[in-house]
Amino acid sequence: MVKKQSPPPASNGRGDATREKLLDASIGVFGRYGFDGASTRMLADAAGVNLQAITYYFGSKEGLYVATADHIANLISSHVGGLGGRIRARLAEAASGGGAIDRQEAQAFLTELTQTMATLFIGPISEPLARFLIREQMEPTEAFERIFAQVMKPMLEAASLLVGLILGEEGTSRHVRLRTLSLLGGLMVFRVAHAAVKRHLAWDTIGADEVETVRRHAGELVAALVAEGGRS
């Protein structure tokens, strides 16, 4: 059971390196064993630090777990945050009368967004993150709430507005939100069903060619939405 946590104490100097080691290691340990299955000894050993470091930097295992969620959100943001910020800024500009976003511009933004996310999903960096996130999807805790608020919610809202512009519908409607989830879900399968994807596509490994194939696929999914919107 993960209780609501206060922010961990700040650190500096060498302490920052110890803190980062714990956060990096905790993604894999919590992802593999879950909160209950991961002991503080396992976490400290995986990070190569003293057991007392968990209490010193995070207060408790619960504090480390929640901080790990924030760390995951930051890692995801480092890959998609800049693009997300550009999209949200343009959407805000259009909403305030700074020039409407036409279907072509919405397609360009949505294609760039889906291709960026596809690269993240299929790449090796997302494997340990996925284990953690899948556990939180099944039994959400404060960790999920933090990741959702920091990364998922803004990205889903921006994507929904773009899908709405492409389909000529209200971006906050249930139908558009469902279409957005289906679009992004069609890319998430490359991570959450990684083994099935490799077997079905007869891929022995995931390299640059396979990543490019998935990126093209993402563009095709968006193009199909545009064609549908053009018929409406």
Secondary structure, 3 states (H helix, E strand, C coil): CCCCCCCCCCCCCHHHHHHHHHHHHHHHHHHHHHHHHCCHHHHHHHHCCCCHHHHHHHCCHHHHHHHHHHHHHHHHHHHHHHHHHHHHHHHHHHHCCCCCCCHHHHHHHHHHHHHHHHHHHHCCCHHHHHHHHHHHHHCCCHHHHHHHHHHHHHHHHHHHHHHHHHHCCCCCCHHHHHHHHHHHHHHHHHHHCHHHHHHHCCCCCCCHHHHHHHHHHHHHHHHHHHHHHHHC
